[in-house]
Amino acid sequence: MNIQSHTINNTKIAEVLSDDIIIKSAEDGLNLLGNLYYQQFDKIIIYKR
């Protein structure tokens, strides 16, 4: 999993890039959200494949 950072109008956005499934449960999603919030991201982009 890679996190690519973007900043638009002082909003820090995390783009989550992965070839594998990274969210398999609600707990996985919550952990990802918490980790990105801790890194001070304001928004998250996650792709469904």
BELLINUR-V207377 format. One record per pair of residues at least 24 apart in sequence whose ideal C-beta (glycine too) atoms are under 10 Angstrom apart, sorted by the first residue. I is the first residue (numbers start at 1). GAP is how many residues later the second one is. If there is no record, write none. Layout:
# BELLINUR-V207377
i=I gap=GAP
i=I gap=GAP
This chain:
# BELLINUR-V207377
i=1 gap=31
i=3 gap=29
i=3 gap=32
i=3 gap=33
i=3 gap=36
i=3 gap=38
i=3 gap=41
i=4 gap=41
i=5 gap=34
i=5 gap=36
i=6 gap=35
i=6 gap=37
i=6 gap=39
i=7 gap=35
i=8 gap=34
i=8 gap=35
i=10 gap=32
i=11 gap=30
i=11 gap=31
i=11 gap=32
i=12 gap=24
i=12 gap=27
i=12 gap=28
i=12 gap=29
i=12 gap=30
i=12 gap=31
i=13 gap=28
i=13 gap=29
i=13 gap=30
i=13 gap=31
i=13 gap=32
i=14 gap=25
i=14 gap=26
i=14 gap=27
i=14 gap=28
i=14 gap=29
i=14 gap=30
i=14 gap=31
i=14 gap=32
i=15 gap=26
i=15 gap=28
i=15 gap=29
i=15 gap=30
i=15 gap=31
i=15 gap=32
i=16 gap=28
i=16 gap=29
i=16 gap=30
i=16 gap=31
i=17 gap=28
i=17 gap=29
i=17 gap=30
i=18 gap=28
i=18 gap=29
i=18 gap=31
i=19 gap=30
i=20 gap=29
i=21 gap=28
i=22 gap=24
i=23 gap=25
